[in-house]
């Protein structure tokens, strides 16, 4: 588990080269070649029932390898295509459209989910539809107030261009409920790993874009005013710690001072926050965090055991569940899970 393969890529990508059929613009799916390189973006988004009609399956694969009508895609997907094109990124990976969801007895889904960590880690950029609660919300702000630009002059006749923006129509983000309303994507369990492993994040936040990488983070307003989360009254698992991303990055070279306990403390915090998030399928609990585990194993060559580590098992087994955590952490164990009861992963997620 300690290998770090930078050559693992998605089996399929969306080729965003503009196509036209019968007067309608479109794109197509390509099958990646083992010896070729691809600079691609990923989309991080929330699933909903409306996506079922857009899922890739055995029956529509051949047709989509030839052409897909762009205007038929959900707004989240359509906006992601527009953003990637603006950034001159030719390829885009969207799980719904690039993984066969039915018709092959789950073989393609199993294969691609096993590589999910690598798919995000080896991408150029992840576009995150942070403020979209469903597939129709879109990646772009729909604020009812337009940005304002005006020119002022001083007594010397010098002119200055001033820009003004309504940062937040709803006030300060003070509670968990406020944060969830503005950043619904951050409540999803799979998204936690996507954010931690992506080398670059372009977040389509509530009201603006923000950019995060291993060296900096920046936003359009360059302020700490709302809708930025200043300080919530409760700990919120949606907060992304820069140190977590640095420890999980393959380009990070840990010094001797970063001993195993520091790395394990990072892992325990990651899993604690992860368990407060939502999963639609209970059996996804370990797959949804497996990419992070692979990154930890790469740095320390530890043996992974059901969400824990053989080398620190005596400490890892001391976990316990808070009865009143945000999003319901500490529910009864799902009976259908085959995860051993001594693992934190045996607890139910919201």
C-alpha positions as CSV (number, residue, x, y, z in Angstrom):
1,X,0.0,0.0,0.0
2,X,3.0,2.3,0.3
3,X,3.5,2.8,-3.4
4,X,2.7,6.2,-4.9
5,X,1.7,5.9,-8.6
6,X,1.5,9.2,-10.4
7,X,0.6,7.5,-13.6
8,X,-2.8,6.3,-12.5
9,X,-5.5,8.2,-14.3
10,X,-9.2,7.9,-14.9
11,X,-10.2,5.3,-17.5
12,X,-12.3,7.9,-19.2
13,X,-12.3,11.7,-19.5
14,X,-14.5,14.3,-21.1
15,X,-12.8,15.9,-24.1
16,X,-13.9,19.5,-24.1
17,X,-12.9,20.2,-27.6
18,X,-16.0,21.9,-29.1
19,X,-18.1,19.7,-31.3
20,X,-21.3,20.6,-33.2
21,X,-24.0,18.3,-34.5
22,X,-27.3,19.5,-36.1
23,X,-26.5,23.0,-34.8
24,X,-26.0,21.9,-31.2
25,X,-22.7,22.2,-29.3
26,X,-21.4,19.2,-27.6
27,X,-18.5,17.3,-26.1
28,X,-17.5,13.6,-26.0
29,X,-16.0,10.9,-23.8
30,X,-12.6,9.5,-24.6
31,X,-10.9,6.4,-23.3
32,X,-7.4,7.3,-21.9
33,X,-4.3,5.6,-23.3
34,X,-1.7,4.1,-21.0
35,X,1.3,5.9,-22.6
36,X,-0.3,9.3,-23.0
37,X,-0.5,12.2,-20.5
38,X,-3.5,14.2,-19.8
39,X,-3.9,17.5,-17.9
40,X,-7.4,17.2,-16.6
41,X,-9.7,18.9,-14.0
42,X,-12.1,17.1,-11.7
43,X,-15.5,18.2,-10.6
44,X,-16.5,17.8,-6.9
45,X,-20.3,18.0,-6.6
46,X,-23.3,16.7,-4.7
47,X,-25.3,13.8,-6.2
48,X,-29.1,13.8,-6.4
49,X,-31.9,11.7,-8.0
50,X,-31.9,13.9,-11.1
51,X,-28.5,12.6,-12.1
52,X,-29.8,9.1,-12.7
53,X,-30.8,10.1,-16.2
54,X,-27.3,11.4,-17.0
55,X,-25.3,8.5,-15.6
56,X,-23.0,6.6,-17.9
57,X,-24.0,3.0,-18.5
58,X,-23.2,0.2,-20.9
59,X,-26.1,1.1,-23.1
60,X,-25.2,4.7,-23.8
61,X,-21.4,4.4,-23.7
62,X,-20.8,4.0,-27.5
63,X,-23.1,7.0,-28.2
64,X,-21.3,9.2,-25.7
65,X,-17.9,8.3,-27.1
66,X,-19.1,10.0,-30.2
67,X,-21.1,13.0,-29.0
68,X,-22.9,14.4,-26.0
69,X,-25.2,17.5,-26.3
70,X,-23.8,20.1,-23.9
71,X,-27.1,21.8,-23.1
72,X,-28.6,18.6,-21.9
73,X,-26.1,18.4,-19.0
74,X,-27.1,19.5,-15.5
75,X,-26.0,23.0,-14.6
76,X,-23.2,21.9,-12.3
77,X,-21.7,19.9,-15.2
78,X,-22.3,22.6,-17.8
79,X,-20.7,25.3,-15.6
80,X,-17.7,23.0,-14.9
81,X,-17.1,22.6,-18.7
82,X,-17.2,26.4,-19.1
83,X,-14.7,27.0,-16.3
84,X,-12.3,24.3,-17.5
85,X,-12.4,25.8,-21.0
86,X,-11.7,29.3,-19.6
87,X,-8.6,27.9,-17.9
88,X,-7.5,26.2,-21.2
89,X,-8.0,22.7,-19.6
90,X,-9.0,20.3,-22.4
91,X,-10.1,17.3,-20.2
92,X,-12.6,17.1,-17.4
93,X,-13.5,14.2,-15.1
94,X,-17.0,13.9,-13.7
95,X,-17.7,10.6,-11.9
96,X,-21.4,10.5,-13.1
97,X,-20.3,10.7,-16.8
98,X,-17.0,8.9,-16.7
99,X,-17.7,5.8,-14.6
100,X,-20.1,3.1,-15.9
101,X,-22.8,3.1,-13.2
102,X,-24.9,0.1,-14.4
103,X,-25.0,-2.7,-16.9
104,X,-21.6,-4.4,-16.1
105,X,-22.3,-5.9,-12.7
106,X,-20.4,-3.0,-11.0
107,X,-17.0,-3.9,-12.4
108,X,-16.1,-0.5,-13.7
109,X,-17.4,1.2,-10.6
110,X,-15.3,-1.1,-8.4
111,X,-12.2,-0.4,-10.4
112,X,-12.6,3.4,-10.5
113,X,-13.5,3.8,-6.9
114,X,-10.4,1.9,-5.9
115,X,-8.4,4.6,-7.8
116,X,-10.4,7.5,-6.6
117,X,-7.6,9.0,-4.4
118,X,-5.2,8.9,-7.4
119,X,-7.7,10.4,-9.7
120,X,-8.0,13.5,-7.6
121,X,-4.3,13.6,-6.5
122,X,-3.1,13.3,-10.1
123,X,-5.5,15.9,-11.5
124,X,-4.3,19.4,-12.4
125,X,-7.3,21.1,-10.6
126,X,-10.5,20.3,-8.8
127,X,-13.5,22.5,-9.4
128,X,-15.8,22.3,-6.4
129,X,-19.4,23.3,-6.6
130,X,-19.4,24.3,-3.0
131,X,-22.6,26.4,-2.8
132,X,-24.7,24.0,-4.9
133,X,-27.0,21.9,-2.9
134,X,-27.9,19.7,-6.0
135,X,-27.1,19.2,-9.6
136,X,-29.1,22.2,-10.7
137,X,-27.5,24.8,-8.5
138,X,-24.5,25.5,-10.7
139,X,-21.0,26.6,-10.1
140,X,-21.4,30.3,-10.7
141,X,-22.9,32.8,-8.3
142,X,-26.5,33.7,-8.8
143,X,-26.5,36.7,-6.5
144,X,-29.4,39.1,-7.0
145,X,-27.1,42.0,-6.4
146,X,-24.7,42.9,-9.3
147,X,-21.1,44.1,-8.7
148,X,-20.9,47.9,-8.9
149,X,-18.1,49.8,-10.5
150,X,-17.8,53.6,-10.4
151,X,-15.2,56.3,-10.8
152,X,-14.2,58.9,-8.2
153,X,-11.9,61.9,-8.6
154,X,-9.9,63.8,-6.0
155,X,-9.2,67.6,-5.9
156,X,-6.1,67.0,-8.1
157,X,-8.3,65.6,-10.8
158,X,-6.9,62.1,-10.4
159,X,-9.5,59.4,-11.1
160,X,-9.8,56.0,-9.4
161,X,-12.0,53.1,-10.3
162,X,-13.9,51.6,-7.4
163,X,-15.5,48.2,-7.3
164,X,-18.1,47.2,-4.7
165,X,-19.7,43.9,-4.0
166,X,-22.4,42.6,-1.6
167,X,-20.5,39.9,0.1
168,X,-23.4,38.2,1.9
169,X,-27.1,38.9,1.9
170,X,-27.7,36.6,4.9
171,X,-25.3,37.9,7.6
172,X,-22.4,36.3,9.5
173,X,-21.8,32.6,9.4
174,X,-22.1,31.8,13.1
175,X,-23.6,28.3,13.4
176,X,-23.3,24.9,11.9
177,X,-26.7,25.5,10.2
178,X,-25.4,28.7,8.6
179,X,-22.3,26.9,7.3
180,X,-24.3,24.0,5.8
181,X,-26.7,26.4,4.1
182,X,-23.9,28.3,2.4
183,X,-21.5,25.4,1.8
184,X,-23.7,22.2,1.3
185,X,-21.0,20.3,-0.6
186,X,-18.8,20.2,2.5
187,X,-21.3,17.9,4.3
188,X,-20.5,15.0,2.0
189,X,-18.1,12.2,3.1
190,X,-16.6,11.5,-0.3
191,X,-15.9,15.2,-0.8
192,X,-13.6,15.4,2.3
193,X,-11.1,13.1,0.6
194,X,-11.4,15.0,-2.7
195,X,-10.5,18.3,-1.0
196,X,-7.6,16.9,1.0
197,X,-5.9,15.2,-2.0
198,X,-6.4,17.6,-4.8
199,X,-3.2,19.6,-5.6
200,X,-5.3,22.7,-6.5
201,X,-8.9,23.6,-5.5
202,X,-11.0,26.1,-7.3
203,X,-14.0,26.5,-5.0
204,X,-17.2,28.0,-6.3
205,X,-18.2,29.4,-3.0
206,X,-21.2,31.2,-1.9
207,X,-20.8,34.5,-3.7
208,X,-17.3,34.2,-5.1
209,X,-14.5,32.0,-6.3
210,X,-11.6,31.0,-4.0
211,X,-8.4,29.2,-4.8
212,X,-6.4,26.8,-2.6
213,X,-3.1,25.0,-3.2
214,X,-0.3,23.8,-1.0
215,X,1.3,27.3,-0.8
216,X,-1.5,29.8,-0.7
217,X,-5.2,30.4,-0.6
218,X,-6.9,33.4,-2.2
219,X,-10.4,34.7,-2.9
220,X,-12.0,37.4,-5.0
221,X,-12.9,39.7,-2.2
222,X,-9.5,39.4,-0.4
223,X,-11.2,39.9,3.0
224,X,-12.3,37.9,6.0
225,X,-15.8,39.3,6.0
226,X,-18.9,37.2,5.4
227,X,-19.5,34.8,3.8
228,X,-16.2,33.6,5.1
229,X,-16.5,31.4,8.1
230,X,-14.9,33.4,10.9
231,X,-15.5,31.4,14.1
232,X,-18.4,29.0,14.6
233,X,-19.8,28.3,18.0
234,X,-19.3,24.6,17.3
235,X,-16.4,22.8,15.6
236,X,-17.4,22.1,12.0
237,X,-15.8,19.3,10.0
238,X,-16.0,21.3,6.7
239,X,-13.0,23.4,7.8
240,X,-10.0,22.4,5.8
241,X,-6.7,22.4,7.6
242,X,-3.7,23.3,5.4
243,X,-1.4,21.0,7.4
244,X,-3.6,18.0,6.5
245,X,-3.2,18.6,2.8
246,X,0.6,19.1,3.2
247,X,1.0,15.8,5.1
248,X,-1.0,13.9,2.4
249,X,0.8,15.4,-0.6
250,X,3.3,13.1,-2.3
251,X,5.6,16.1,-2.9
252,X,6.0,16.8,0.8
253,X,9.2,15.5,2.3
254,X,8.7,14.9,6.0
255,X,11.7,15.8,8.1
256,X,12.9,13.7,11.0
257,X,11.0,16.0,13.3
258,X,7.7,14.9,11.8
259,X,7.7,11.6,13.7
260,X,5.1,8.9,13.4
261,X,3.0,10.3,16.2
262,X,2.6,13.7,14.4
263,X,1.4,11.9,11.3
264,X,-0.9,9.6,13.2
265,X,-2.4,12.6,15.1
266,X,-3.2,14.1,11.7
267,X,-4.8,10.9,10.6
268,X,-7.0,10.6,13.7
269,X,-8.2,14.2,13.2
270,X,-9.0,13.5,9.6
271,X,-11.0,10.5,10.4
272,X,-12.8,12.2,13.3
273,X,-14.0,14.9,11.0
274,X,-14.8,12.5,8.2
275,X,-17.1,10.5,10.5
276,X,-19.2,13.6,11.1
277,X,-20.1,13.9,7.4
278,X,-22.7,12.2,5.3
279,X,-22.5,9.0,3.2
280,X,-25.4,7.7,1.2
281,X,-24.1,4.1,1.2
282,X,-22.9,2.8,4.6
283,X,-20.4,0.4,3.0
284,X,-18.5,3.4,1.5
285,X,-17.1,4.4,4.9
286,X,-13.6,3.0,4.2
287,X,-13.4,3.4,0.4
288,X,-14.3,7.1,0.9
289,X,-11.2,7.7,2.9
290,X,-8.9,5.1,1.3
291,X,-7.0,7.7,-0.8
292,X,-6.0,9.5,2.4
293,X,-4.9,6.2,4.0
294,X,-2.7,5.5,0.9
295,X,-1.1,8.9,1.3
296,X,-0.2,8.2,4.9
297,X,1.2,4.8,4.1
298,X,3.3,6.3,1.4
299,X,5.1,8.5,3.9
300,X,5.5,6.0,6.7
301,X,5.1,2.6,5.0
302,X,2.7,1.5,7.8
303,X,0.3,-1.4,7.5
304,X,-3.4,-0.3,7.2
305,X,-6.0,-2.3,9.2
306,X,-9.7,-1.4,8.9
307,X,-9.1,2.3,9.3
308,X,-6.2,2.0,11.7
309,X,-2.5,1.2,11.6
310,X,-0.7,-1.9,12.9
311,X,2.2,0.1,14.1
312,X,0.0,2.3,16.4
313,X,-2.9,-0.1,17.0
314,X,-2.5,0.0,20.8
315,X,-3.3,3.8,20.7
316,X,-5.8,3.7,17.8
317,X,-8.0,1.2,19.7
318,X,-8.6,3.9,22.4
319,X,-11.2,5.7,20.2
320,X,-14.6,6.5,21.6
321,X,-17.8,8.1,20.2
322,X,-19.2,11.4,21.4
323,X,-23.0,11.1,21.8
324,X,-23.9,14.6,20.6
325,X,-21.6,15.5,17.8
326,X,-22.7,17.7,14.9
327,X,-24.5,15.7,12.2
328,X,-25.1,12.8,14.6
329,X,-21.8,11.1,15.1
330,X,-22.2,8.2,17.5
331,X,-25.2,6.4,16.1
332,X,-25.6,2.6,16.4
333,X,-23.5,0.4,14.1
334,X,-25.2,-0.6,10.8
335,X,-25.8,-4.4,10.9
336,X,-24.9,-4.9,7.3
337,X,-21.3,-3.7,7.6
338,X,-18.6,-6.3,7.8
339,X,-16.1,-3.9,9.4
340,X,-14.9,-5.2,12.8
341,X,-16.5,-3.6,15.8
342,X,-13.2,-2.5,17.2
343,X,-12.7,-0.1,14.4
344,X,-14.0,3.5,14.4
345,X,-15.3,2.8,10.9
346,X,-18.0,0.4,12.3
347,X,-19.9,3.4,13.7
348,X,-22.8,4.8,11.6
349,X,-22.3,8.0,9.7
350,X,-25.2,10.4,9.2
